Every structure is written in structure tokens, then in C-alpha cells.
Amino acid sequence: MTDALVGLSANFETMECDPDLADTAQFCEAYGIPLEQSANAIMLASKKPLGVYAVCLVLATHRLDVNGVARREMGVRKVSFAPPEVTAEVTGMIMGGVTPFSLPSDVPVLVDGAVMGPRWVVVGGGSRDMKIKLDPEVFARMPNVRIVESLANRIE
């Protein structure tokens, strides 16, 4: 996974974490990371038609617009959060550790525009025991990534 970041000439830092603290709220509290600088990788799976997937990256302070913007960006009629077993099958990663790096080439990454604002963000590292701190500008240089304004809405 870090090979993908090296290949992108990304400025990044890996952070080991307790797998029991990998979920965002617990991770941020335990490791002193502001929620507004933590980004969740959320896997979506289409229902109509079946078999279309996308990973959406949104700040922890935002809620993904699944049935509006995300669905339209995926070009499907119905979509939902992918179940853990589908996430593992498609990405090779388990929930709480999904990263936007090293995904299969047919799984697009939709990055909410708000993720691009902070100087740095923390994302999953491909497993529940690692996170990655990086400059979000790297997402604009990645193949198969679309930066989508208003993919998510700030939680009030």
C-alpha cells in the first residue's frame, strides 16, 4: 500500500494504531486527531444494477450523500453501503482499514471537496492497525479519483 504513495511522490507518514481503536471516533479521541482532519473511506455498492462499486472519501465531520450525489456519480439507480463481506471481497481490506490507495482499478474513488481543504488528513492504511497522515493534494494526482464538490454535507 505504501508503494502506491511512494509511486505518487506523496508526502506521507504512517501511524500505527490499536485495531480496536481503528473506528474514526475512537481513533481520533485516542490519538489526538481532530475529526475535521480525519477522512473516512466508505465503500458503496449498487443495487440497481448490481455490481457497481465506489469508495467515497469524506471528512468525519461530514455525512455522505449516498442516495443523491454519490448515486448519480456512480451512474446507478440504487446504491447502499457495502456490507463488510463485500467490502473485503472487492477491496481486500476490512472495514475500519479501507484506504483509497491500492484499490482495484475498476473501483473509482470519489473524494468530497471538503477533504481537500485541510493541510493534512488521516485516512485508513489498508488494515485496522495502520492509518496514513498526508497532504490531501495527492488525491488530485491519483488515477481513478474524482473530486466531487458537495459529495457530503457537514454534520451540524
N, C-alpha and C positions, 0 to 999 in steps of 0.2 A: 504494500500500500504506500509506504513512504517513497518507493521507487517512482510512483506516478508524480508525487510532489517534486522530487528531485528533477524529473524529466521536464517539469513545468518551470524550473528555476524558481520555485516558490520559497519564500522566506517563511519557515515554519518551525514550530517547536512541538515535540511530542510530550504528553503529560500522562504518566501512569496514574491509574485510579483504581480504587476498590470496586470490583464488579458489582457489588451490592449497592454501590452509590452511583452507578452509571446513569440512572434516570435523571433528567435535567434538574429538577428542583433540588433533589438530594445532592447531586454533584456540585451545583453552584453554591449551596449552603456549606458543604463540607470543605470545598477548595477555594472559597472566596472569589468566585467568578460572578460578576454581575449578570443577571438574567438577560439584560439588553445586549450582552456580548456573547451569548450562548445561542447557537443555531441548531435547531432540530432537523434531522433528515427523516422525512416521513414518506413512506412508500405507499403509493396508491395503486389500486388495481381496478380495471374497468369491469363492469358487469354487463354492459351492452355497448359494443360487442365484448366478449370475453378475451382476455389475453393481452391487453394493452397496459403497460406499466409506466410509472414515472416516480422519481424520487423528488420530493419538494423540500427545499431548504428554507426554513423560516425562523426568525428570532423567537426565543422563548417567551417574549412579551407579546407575541402576535398569535392569531388564530388563522389557520389556513382556510381559505375559501374553497372548500372541496367541491361543492356542487355548483359553484359559479365559475370563477376564473380558472381554477385547476382543471375542471372537467372540460371547459372549452379549449384550454391549451393542449389537452391530451387528444382532443378531437373525438370524444366519445359521448354517448347519450347518458350513461350512468356510470358512476365511479364510487368507490368507498375506500376506506383504509384497508390496506392489505393485511390479512391475518398473519400472525407470526410465522407460521409454517410456509406461507407463500413468500414472505419477505426472505426467509432463509433460503428457500429453493431458488429464487430468482437472483438474489444478490450474493449468496454465500455468507451472509452476515446475519447475526441475530439482532432483534430489536434492542435498542439501547446502545448499539455499537455501530449502526449503519453509517457509512461515510459516503460523501459524494464522489470519492476517488476510487478508482479500480472497479467501477460498476461495469456490467456487460455493455457493450457498445449500443445495444438496442434499447437501453433504458435511459431515456433523457433525464436530465436534471433541470428542474425549474427552480430558480433562485429568486425569492422575493426581493424586490428592490431595496427594502429596508436593511437587508443583510449587508448590503454594500456600503452602508453609512459609517459604522464604527471603524476605528483604526485597526482593530483586530477582533476576531471572533474565535470561539471554540466550537469545534464540530466533532462528531464521532470519529474514532480512529480505526474502525473496521472490526473492533471487538469491544466487549464491555469493560475491558481493563485498560483502555487507552483512549485519550482524546487528543485532538490536534489544535494548537493555537496558531492562527495565521492571519495574514493580511487578506481580506476578502477580495481584493483586486484579482487574485488568482482565478476566481470563478469566471471572470470576463475573458480569460485566455484559454479556458478549457474547451475541448471539443465536446459536442453533445450537451452543452449548457445553454439555457436561455434565461436571461434575467428578465423577470416579469414584474412590472410595477403593479402594486395592489393585488398580488397573489394571496396576501394575508392582511388581516386587519388588526390593528393594535388592540389588545385586551384592556378595557378600561376598568 
